[in-house]
């Protein structure tokens, strides 16, 4: 009997270790994470069947507020996804492209350039490129793979790698996010069970924004002044352009419409510099900040805040980009199986419901709400 005691103890200790490990992995994967719309959108992308997305839009929040994949499929027949997170860092641009190309084979990638036109602080450091929240909004929410490792090796101090590989260490206090985080936790569970994203990353707010301060949109239309980008932005852009050239990636750059305030005129002037640089490297660039009239954008009705289009602005932007993609870049209808068509028909139907709901909320003057790939939105638009 005595000889069996060590064996029993070993089994008990091993069982405890396994139980702790399984519990930790469960908490790390499902509970103690920073659940928000960025995670929901990224997880939705990786649920898309491989090689079924013909147009990928990348960048920051301007992407998912401006372009509706469901509407684009409804009107033009091609599939797309808003692969974007809030305030994305310029350092993540190549990783975004790599992740898209590893999972899909898009005919065109559209990149919004917000990440490259931030200014610098008093020490000359890019205001956003190394901001932890901007990095984590994206890097925390992509799979553990070689692209993620390459990013961490290049940009994150080795002593901090463990926090990215084991987010439980970083987010051990995420209990404080609850009960608010339940909304996104439940939505991520529902999305996983459903097996697809409802709106393909799109997000909006039921609001028409009326700025109280003077706006400068008309002034920048003819403003050709060029301010320098940060050294980080130039370095990251060089890497990105070279990577796309070397890998023959069909990428098109654009600047989304914004309501221009006095304090962000300089960002528009950095965009002028960026546009010249990109075009000299042989890539197409569309500056809808200056050329918003081409879209039919109404500054008084088509935004939900200074930086993001509302549902009316999104409709105009999606219509314009859809025609551009079809007529200039020869993006036709996506070939899909019957099952895949049903999925995308649902996406088109969901957007029409969302549009009608948003329109009703705005016109009725009710308190505005956020509409995205979450369970609350599903319940609202039924």
C-alpha positions as CSV (number, residue, x, y, z in Angstrom):
1,X,0.0,0.0,0.0
2,X,2.8,2.4,0.9
3,X,4.4,2.0,-2.5
4,X,1.2,3.2,-4.1
5,X,1.1,6.5,-2.1
6,X,3.6,8.4,-4.2
7,X,1.8,7.3,-7.4
8,X,-1.5,8.5,-6.0
9,X,0.1,11.8,-4.9
10,X,1.6,12.3,-8.4
11,X,-1.8,11.6,-10.0
12,X,-3.5,14.1,-7.6
13,X,-0.9,16.8,-8.2
14,X,-1.0,16.2,-11.9
15,X,-4.8,16.4,-11.8
16,X,-4.6,19.7,-10.0
17,X,-2.1,21.1,-12.4
18,X,-4.2,20.0,-15.4
19,X,-7.3,21.5,-13.8
20,X,-5.6,24.8,-13.1
21,X,-4.2,24.9,-16.7
22,X,-7.6,24.1,-18.3
23,X,-9.3,26.7,-16.1
24,X,-6.7,29.3,-16.9
25,X,-6.9,28.6,-20.6
26,X,-10.7,28.8,-20.4
27,X,-10.5,32.1,-18.6
28,X,-7.9,33.4,-21.0
29,X,-9.9,32.4,-24.1
30,X,-13.4,33.3,-23.0
31,X,-13.6,35.3,-19.8
32,X,-10.6,37.4,-18.7
33,X,-10.1,39.2,-22.0
34,X,-10.8,42.8,-23.0
35,X,-14.1,42.1,-24.9
36,X,-15.1,44.9,-27.2
37,X,-16.2,45.6,-30.8
38,X,-12.6,45.2,-32.0
39,X,-12.5,41.6,-30.8
40,X,-15.9,40.9,-32.2
41,X,-15.0,42.2,-35.6
42,X,-11.6,40.4,-35.8
43,X,-13.1,37.0,-34.7
44,X,-15.8,37.5,-37.3
45,X,-13.2,37.8,-40.0
46,X,-11.6,34.5,-39.1
47,X,-14.9,32.8,-39.3
48,X,-15.2,33.6,-43.0
49,X,-14.6,30.6,-45.3
50,X,-11.1,30.8,-46.9
51,X,-11.0,32.5,-50.3
52,X,-14.5,33.8,-50.2
53,X,-13.8,37.5,-49.7
54,X,-12.9,39.5,-52.8
55,X,-12.4,42.9,-51.3
56,X,-10.7,43.6,-48.0
57,X,-10.8,47.0,-46.3
58,X,-8.1,47.6,-43.7
59,X,-7.3,50.5,-41.4
60,X,-9.0,52.0,-38.4
61,X,-12.5,53.0,-37.4
62,X,-13.1,55.1,-40.5
63,X,-13.2,51.8,-42.4
64,X,-16.0,50.1,-40.5
65,X,-18.1,53.3,-40.2
66,X,-17.8,54.2,-43.9
67,X,-18.2,50.9,-45.9
68,X,-21.0,48.3,-45.5
69,X,-20.0,44.9,-47.0
70,X,-23.7,43.8,-46.8
71,X,-24.8,46.7,-48.9
72,X,-21.9,46.2,-51.4
73,X,-23.0,42.6,-51.9
74,X,-26.6,43.6,-52.3
75,X,-25.8,46.3,-54.9
76,X,-22.8,44.9,-56.7
77,X,-22.6,41.2,-55.9
78,X,-19.0,41.1,-54.5
79,X,-18.0,40.0,-51.0
80,X,-15.9,42.2,-48.7
81,X,-15.0,42.6,-45.0
82,X,-14.1,45.6,-42.8
83,X,-10.8,44.2,-41.3
84,X,-10.1,47.2,-39.0
85,X,-9.7,48.1,-35.4
86,X,-10.0,51.5,-33.7
87,X,-6.9,53.8,-33.9
88,X,-4.8,51.1,-35.6
89,X,-1.1,51.7,-35.3
90,X,1.0,52.2,-38.5
91,X,3.3,49.4,-37.2
92,X,0.5,46.9,-37.8
93,X,-0.1,47.7,-41.5
94,X,2.0,44.9,-42.9
95,X,0.6,42.4,-40.4
96,X,-2.9,43.3,-41.5
97,X,-2.0,42.6,-45.1
98,X,-0.3,39.4,-44.2
99,X,-3.2,38.1,-42.2
100,X,-5.7,39.0,-45.0
101,X,-3.6,37.2,-47.6
102,X,-3.0,34.2,-45.4
103,X,-6.8,33.7,-45.0
104,X,-8.3,35.1,-48.2
105,X,-7.3,35.9,-51.8
106,X,-8.9,39.3,-52.4
107,X,-8.9,40.9,-55.8
108,X,-8.3,44.3,-54.2
109,X,-7.3,45.6,-50.8
110,X,-8.5,49.1,-49.8
111,X,-6.4,50.7,-47.0
112,X,-7.6,53.8,-45.1
113,X,-4.5,55.8,-44.2
114,X,-5.4,57.3,-40.8
115,X,-2.6,55.4,-39.1
116,X,0.1,57.3,-41.1
117,X,-1.0,60.9,-40.6
118,X,-0.7,61.4,-36.8
119,X,1.6,64.1,-35.6
120,X,4.5,63.8,-33.1
121,X,4.8,64.7,-29.5
122,X,7.4,67.1,-28.0
123,X,10.1,64.4,-28.2
124,X,9.3,63.8,-31.8
125,X,7.6,60.4,-31.2
126,X,4.6,59.4,-33.3
127,X,1.5,60.1,-31.3
128,X,-0.2,56.8,-32.0
129,X,2.3,54.3,-33.5
130,X,3.5,53.0,-30.1
131,X,0.4,53.7,-28.0
132,X,-0.4,50.4,-26.2
133,X,-4.2,50.6,-26.6
134,X,-3.9,51.1,-30.4
135,X,-1.5,48.2,-30.7
136,X,-3.6,45.9,-28.5
137,X,-6.9,46.7,-30.2
138,X,-5.5,44.7,-33.1
139,X,-2.6,42.5,-32.0
140,X,-4.5,41.0,-29.0
141,X,-7.3,39.9,-31.4
142,X,-5.5,38.0,-34.1
143,X,-4.6,34.3,-33.8
144,X,-1.3,33.1,-32.3
145,X,0.7,32.6,-35.4
146,X,4.0,33.5,-37.2
147,X,2.6,37.0,-38.2
148,X,1.8,37.8,-34.6
149,X,5.2,36.5,-33.4
150,X,7.0,38.6,-36.1
151,X,5.2,41.7,-34.9
152,X,6.0,41.1,-31.3
153,X,9.7,40.4,-32.1
154,X,10.0,43.7,-34.0
155,X,8.0,46.1,-32.0
156,X,7.4,44.8,-28.4
157,X,10.0,44.6,-25.7
158,X,10.8,40.9,-25.1
159,X,10.0,41.2,-21.4
160,X,6.4,42.0,-22.4
161,X,5.9,39.2,-24.9
162,X,4.4,36.9,-22.3
163,X,1.5,39.4,-21.8
164,X,0.7,39.0,-25.5
165,X,1.1,35.3,-25.6
166,X,-0.8,34.8,-22.3
167,X,-3.3,37.7,-22.1
168,X,-4.6,36.4,-18.8
169,X,-1.5,38.0,-17.3
170,X,-2.4,41.4,-18.7
171,X,-6.2,41.1,-18.2
172,X,-6.3,39.3,-14.9
173,X,-8.3,42.2,-13.5
174,X,-10.8,42.1,-16.4
175,X,-13.4,41.1,-13.8
176,X,-13.9,44.9,-13.4
177,X,-15.1,45.1,-17.0
178,X,-18.2,43.2,-16.0
179,X,-21.2,43.4,-16.2
180,X,-20.7,45.7,-19.2
181,X,-18.4,43.2,-20.9
182,X,-21.2,40.6,-20.9
183,X,-22.7,42.3,-24.0
184,X,-19.6,41.5,-26.0
185,X,-18.8,38.2,-24.3
186,X,-22.3,37.0,-25.2
187,X,-22.0,38.4,-28.7
188,X,-18.7,36.6,-29.4
189,X,-20.3,33.3,-28.1
190,X,-23.3,33.8,-30.4
191,X,-21.1,34.7,-33.4
192,X,-19.0,31.5,-32.8
193,X,-22.1,29.4,-32.6
194,X,-23.6,31.0,-35.7
195,X,-20.4,30.6,-37.6
196,X,-20.4,33.9,-39.4
197,X,-20.4,37.7,-38.9
198,X,-23.8,39.4,-39.3
199,X,-22.5,42.7,-40.7
200,X,-19.0,41.7,-41.8
201,X,-17.4,44.2,-39.4
202,X,-19.6,47.2,-40.1
203,X,-20.5,49.5,-37.2
204,X,-22.5,52.7,-37.0
205,X,-24.4,55.0,-34.6
206,X,-28.0,56.3,-35.0
207,X,-27.1,60.0,-35.1
208,X,-26.7,63.1,-37.2
209,X,-23.8,65.2,-35.9
210,X,-24.1,69.0,-35.9
211,X,-20.7,70.6,-35.0
212,X,-20.9,73.7,-32.9
213,X,-17.4,74.9,-33.9
214,X,-16.3,76.3,-37.2
215,X,-15.5,73.7,-39.8
216,X,-12.8,73.9,-42.5
217,X,-13.8,71.4,-45.1
218,X,-14.2,74.0,-47.9
219,X,-10.8,75.6,-47.0
220,X,-8.9,72.3,-47.4
221,X,-10.3,71.5,-50.8
222,X,-7.7,73.8,-52.4
223,X,-5.1,73.6,-49.6
224,X,-2.0,72.0,-51.2
225,X,0.3,72.6,-48.2
226,X,2.3,69.5,-47.3
227,X,3.4,68.9,-43.8
228,X,5.9,66.2,-43.0
229,X,4.8,62.8,-41.6
230,X,6.4,61.4,-38.6
231,X,9.6,59.4,-39.2
232,X,7.9,56.3,-37.9
233,X,5.0,56.8,-40.4
234,X,7.5,57.2,-43.3
235,X,9.5,54.1,-42.2
236,X,6.3,52.0,-41.9
237,X,4.9,53.2,-45.2
238,X,8.2,52.4,-47.0
239,X,8.0,48.8,-45.6
240,X,4.4,48.4,-46.6
241,X,4.8,49.7,-50.1
242,X,7.9,47.5,-50.7
243,X,6.1,44.5,-49.3
244,X,3.1,45.1,-51.6
245,X,5.3,45.6,-54.6
246,X,7.4,42.5,-53.9
247,X,4.3,40.3,-53.4
248,X,2.3,41.9,-56.2
249,X,-0.6,42.8,-53.9
250,X,-3.3,44.9,-55.5
251,X,-3.7,47.6,-52.9
252,X,-5.5,51.0,-53.2
253,X,-5.2,53.7,-50.6
254,X,-7.8,56.2,-49.5
255,X,-8.5,58.9,-46.9
256,X,-12.0,58.7,-45.6
257,X,-14.2,61.8,-45.3
258,X,-14.0,63.8,-42.0
259,X,-15.5,67.0,-40.7
260,X,-12.4,69.2,-40.5
261,X,-11.7,71.3,-37.3
262,X,-9.0,73.8,-36.8
263,X,-7.0,71.4,-34.7
264,X,-6.8,68.7,-37.4
265,X,-6.1,70.8,-40.5
266,X,-2.4,69.7,-40.0
267,X,-3.5,66.1,-40.3
268,X,-5.1,66.9,-43.7
269,X,-1.8,68.6,-44.8
270,X,0.1,65.5,-43.8
271,X,-2.3,63.6,-45.9
272,X,-1.3,65.7,-48.9
273,X,2.3,64.6,-48.3
274,X,1.2,61.0,-47.9
275,X,-0.8,61.1,-51.2
276,X,2.1,62.5,-53.2
277,X,4.5,59.8,-51.7
278,X,2.1,56.9,-52.4
279,X,1.4,58.0,-55.9
280,X,5.1,58.5,-56.7
281,X,5.5,54.8,-55.7
282,X,2.9,53.8,-58.3
283,X,-0.1,53.2,-56.1
284,X,-3.6,54.8,-56.4
285,X,-4.8,57.2,-53.8
286,X,-8.2,58.7,-53.2
287,X,-8.5,61.7,-50.9
288,X,-12.2,61.9,-49.9
289,X,-11.3,64.3,-47.2
290,X,-10.7,66.9,-49.9
291,X,-13.0,65.4,-52.5
292,X,-16.0,64.6,-50.4
293,X,-18.3,66.3,-52.8
294,X,-17.6,63.5,-55.3
295,X,-19.3,61.1,-53.0
296,X,-22.3,63.5,-52.5
297,X,-21.5,63.8,-48.8
298,X,-23.5,66.4,-47.0
299,X,-21.5,67.7,-44.0
300,X,-24.7,68.6,-42.1
301,X,-26.4,65.2,-42.4
302,X,-23.9,62.4,-43.1
303,X,-21.7,62.1,-40.0
304,X,-22.3,60.8,-36.5
305,X,-19.3,62.6,-35.1
306,X,-16.4,64.6,-36.5
307,X,-14.5,61.5,-37.8
308,X,-17.2,59.0,-38.8
309,X,-19.9,58.8,-41.4
310,X,-23.4,57.8,-40.2
311,X,-25.7,55.4,-42.1
312,X,-26.5,58.0,-44.8
313,X,-22.9,58.8,-45.4
314,X,-22.0,55.1,-45.4
315,X,-24.7,54.5,-48.1
316,X,-23.1,57.1,-50.3
317,X,-19.5,56.0,-49.7
318,X,-20.4,52.3,-50.3
319,X,-22.2,53.2,-53.5
320,X,-19.3,55.2,-54.8
321,X,-16.6,52.7,-53.9
322,X,-18.7,49.8,-55.2
323,X,-18.9,51.5,-58.6
324,X,-15.2,52.4,-58.6
325,X,-14.2,48.8,-57.8
326,X,-16.5,47.4,-60.5
327,X,-15.6,50.0,-63.2
328,X,-11.9,50.7,-62.6
329,X,-10.6,47.6,-60.8
330,X,-12.9,45.1,-62.6
331,X,-14.2,43.5,-59.4
332,X,-17.2,41.4,-60.5
333,X,-19.7,39.3,-58.7
334,X,-18.1,36.8,-56.4
335,X,-18.5,33.1,-57.3
336,X,-20.1,31.4,-54.3
337,X,-21.6,28.1,-53.5
338,X,-25.4,27.9,-52.7
339,X,-24.6,27.8,-49.0
340,X,-22.2,30.7,-49.2
341,X,-24.8,32.7,-51.2
342,X,-27.3,32.2,-48.4
343,X,-24.8,33.6,-45.9
344,X,-24.2,36.7,-47.9
345,X,-27.9,37.2,-48.7
346,X,-28.4,37.3,-44.9
347,X,-25.7,39.9,-44.7
348,X,-27.5,42.0,-47.3
349,X,-30.8,41.6,-45.6
350,X,-29.3,42.4,-42.2
351,X,-27.9,45.7,-43.5
352,X,-31.3,46.7,-45.0
353,X,-32.9,46.0,-41.6
354,X,-30.1,47.9,-39.9
355,X,-30.5,50.9,-42.3
356,X,-34.2,51.1,-41.8
357,X,-33.9,50.9,-38.0
358,X,-31.1,53.5,-38.0
359,X,-33.2,55.8,-40.3
360,X,-36.2,55.5,-38.0
361,X,-34.2,56.2,-34.9
362,X,-32.6,59.3,-36.4
363,X,-35.8,60.7,-37.8
364,X,-37.7,60.1,-34.6
365,X,-35.1,61.9,-32.6
366,X,-34.7,59.1,-30.1
367,X,-31.4,58.7,-28.1
368,X,-28.8,57.4,-30.4
369,X,-27.5,53.8,-30.1
370,X,-24.5,51.9,-31.4
371,X,-25.3,49.2,-34.0
372,X,-22.8,46.5,-34.8
373,X,-22.2,42.7,-34.9
374,X,-23.6,42.2,-31.4
375,X,-26.6,40.4,-30.0
376,X,-28.3,43.6,-28.8
377,X,-28.3,44.9,-32.4
378,X,-29.8,41.7,-33.6
379,X,-32.6,42.0,-31.2
380,X,-33.2,45.7,-32.1
381,X,-33.5,45.1,-35.8
382,X,-35.7,42.0,-35.8
